[in-house]
Amino acid sequence: MIEFEQVTKTYGQENALQNLNLTINDGELFVLVGPSGSGKTTLLKMINRLVVPTAGQVRIDDQNVAEMDLENLRRHTGYVLQAGALFPNMTVEQNAGVQLEALGWQAPKRHQRIVELLKKVDLDPETFLTRYPNELSGGEAQRIGIVRALAANPKLILMDEPFSALDPISKRQLQELILQLHQELTTTFVFVTHDMREAIHLADRLAVVHDGELLQVGTATQILAEPANEFVHDFFDDDSIRRQFMQAVLDAGLGQRVTSKSASALASGVIFSGQVEQLAKSDTIFDWANLVQQQPQQIVQVAGRLLKPADLIAYLARIGEAK
Ligand SMILES: Nc1ncnc2c1ncn2[C@@H]1O[C@H](COP(=O)(O)OP(=O)(O)OP(=O)(O)O)[C@@H](O)[C@H]1O
């Protein structure tokens, strides 16, 4: 367990973090999300003591990080940075084995471990072991970064915007890889991103950071259902997320695709003229519309996603406009 207790970090006159309390549980995929300059990296770096708090303390398994043996702490913590954090003059095998070498693993054992992990991240060892970083794509380099972080089987992996420099397809693939690794391992992952879609997709729980403060901590569902304040609400208020929710409803069989003609008729019926009873006859999205009409505060969870009444209304309105 990682605990931040009354943590403050001051640079000059500026508070980068103020009086912050947070607990990250063992085995969680915990995401720190917030806009640029909000303090996410500062928070992350306090866990492996790259940054030292001005006040308060950070504890790992009840041990104050400030009092831990630094080398031991770093060697047993995986750290993945933005693409490009590999040593340019070392091969993939050497890069991936840096931490193992520091821990005294012999070459054959290192080799075996790295081969095993390359396969796990879908890279063919034959092809990649002897390559240099300038012979890798951004996505491949980042997979090597992940192999390096996993190599010594750490209890904790810190990831600082690891996918922000990647193209959308590589980014998606690596997000799926992290979700898969997290399912397979008992490792705790702390992941920093400014991308709220990435945060929602990955997080078991997430913390929204803004101006050095934790505005809200919880699951994506909790935060989307009840944003703590206007900033959190606006930060997650994104049309593509609403569309995802809508699609989840359709995918779950609660809705059906309709022609724009009937939809616009229904839309006006549902929203404006109160003909809900008459429309809600089968197990369709219109039943859901009925529910919303009767219980406007109702929030429905479908296929692990959260749907708010506003999502449905926005959807129907859009179909209406499209006609
Ligand atoms: N070494 C430093 N010296 C002075 N100020 C710093 C230092 N490191 C960070 N800061 C300041 O602390 C604040 C938080 O920075 P931090 O890097 O933690 O933010 P972040 O949320 O990770 O941002 P980004 O997403 O842009 O990396 C910023 O205002 C930053 O300018």
The ligand as a Tripos MOL2 file, in Angstrom:
@<TRIPOS>MOLECULE
LIG
   31    33     1     0     0
SMALL
NO_CHARGES

@<TRIPOS>ATOM
      1 N1         12.0190   21.1350  -10.4780 N.pl3     1 LIG1
      2 C1         11.0530   22.0560  -10.4680 C.ar      1 LIG1
      3 N2         11.3190   23.3390  -10.1610 N.ar      1 LIG1
      4 C2         10.3520   24.2770  -10.1280 C.ar      1 LIG1
      5 N3          9.0510   24.0250  -10.3900 N.ar      1 LIG1
      6 C3          8.7180   22.7690  -10.7100 C.ar      1 LIG1
      7 C4          9.6960   21.7230  -10.7800 C.ar      1 LIG1
      8 N4          9.0600   20.5780  -11.1200 N.ar      1 LIG1
      9 C5          7.7530   20.8860  -11.2810 C.ar      1 LIG1
     10 N5          7.5410   22.1990  -11.0310 N.ar      1 LIG1
     11 C6          6.2480   22.8920  -11.0640 C.3       1 LIG1
     12 O1          5.3180   22.1610  -10.2760 O.3       1 LIG1
     13 C7          4.0410   22.1230  -10.8900 C.3       1 LIG1
     14 C8          3.6070   20.6810  -11.1030 C.3       1 LIG1
     15 O2          4.4520   20.0780  -12.0810 O.3       1 LIG1
     16 P1          4.2910   18.5700  -12.5400 P.3       1 LIG1
     17 O3          5.3880   18.2630  -13.4900 O.co2     1 LIG1
     18 O4          4.1330   17.7110  -11.3490 O.co2     1 LIG1
     19 O5          2.8980   18.6390  -13.3110 O.3       1 LIG1
     20 P2          2.2110   17.5730  -14.2570 P.3       1 LIG1
     21 O6          0.7840   17.5520  -13.8490 O.co2     1 LIG1
     22 O7          2.9490   16.3110  -14.2340 O.co2     1 LIG1
     23 O8          2.3370   18.2820  -15.6710 O.3       1 LIG1
     24 P3          2.6770   17.6920  -17.1400 P.3       1 LIG1
     25 O9          1.4880   16.8690  -17.5300 O.co2     1 LIG1
     26 O10         2.8210   18.9320  -17.9680 O.co2     1 LIG1
     27 O11         3.9430   16.9040  -16.9990 O.co2     1 LIG1
     28 C9          4.1670   22.9140  -12.1720 C.3       1 LIG1
     29 O12         3.6970   24.2250  -11.9200 O.3       1 LIG1
     30 C10         5.6520   22.9090  -12.4530 C.3       1 LIG1
     31 O13         6.0280   24.0710  -13.1630 O.3       1 LIG1
@<TRIPOS>BOND
     1     1     2 1
     2     2     3 ar
     3     2     7 ar
     4     3     4 ar
     5     4     5 ar
     6     5     6 ar
     7     6     7 ar
     8     6    10 ar
     9     7     8 ar
    10     8     9 ar
    11     9    10 ar
    12    10    11 1
    13    11    12 1
    14    11    30 1
    15    12    13 1
    16    13    14 1
    17    13    28 1
    18    14    15 1
    19    15    16 1
    20    16    17 2
    21    16    18 1
    22    16    19 1
    23    19    20 1
    24    20    21 2
    25    20    22 1
    26    20    23 1
    27    23    24 1
    28    24    25 2
    29    24    26 1
    30    24    27 1
    31    28    29 1
    32    28    30 1
    33    30    31 1
@<TRIPOS>SUBSTRUCTURE
     1 LIG1         1 GROUP 0 **** ****
